[in-house]
Amino acid sequence: MDLLTQLFIKALEGQKVEVTFTGGNFDLKESIESASVAALGRIREILKDAALEDAECFQKIEAIVCEYEALGLDCGVRHDFG
């Protein structure tokens, strides 16, 4: 499933869904952009952490994967260690 589809599904979770396109007060684009910008900000902070040495890069990658998972987005089987 592509990223946009996953973000679409997450944005609609908990929303009452009616199949009409005549308006309403739920702004899908705003919801997706808001979640995306927030996640990018958290990822940026993870990457900017100069306190970690190169051997600790795994921790940075793990933190980024966790950000995706916190959004309910699939990161593929590479993070499925169980």
SULQUI-V89216 format. One line per field, one symbol per residue. ss: DSSP state (H for helix, E for strand, C for the rest). phi: phi as a letter, one per 30 degrees, with the letter a starting at -180 (. if undefined). psi: psi as a letter, one per 30 degrees, with the letter a starting at -180 (. if undefined). A space follows every 10 residues. Layout:
ss = ???
phi = ???
psi = ???
//
This chain:
ss = CCHHHHHHHH HHCCCCCCCC CCCCCCCHHH HHHHHHHHHH HHHHHHHHCC CCCHHHHHHH HHHHHHHHHH CCCCCCHHHC CC
phi = .deddddddd ddeicdccdb bckkccceed dddddddddd dddedddddd dddedceedd deddeddddd dicdciddcc dd
psi = kleeeeeeee ffkfkkkkil hgalgkjeee eeeeeeeeee eeeeeeffjf fklefgeeee eeeeeeeeef fgkkgaffgi f.
//
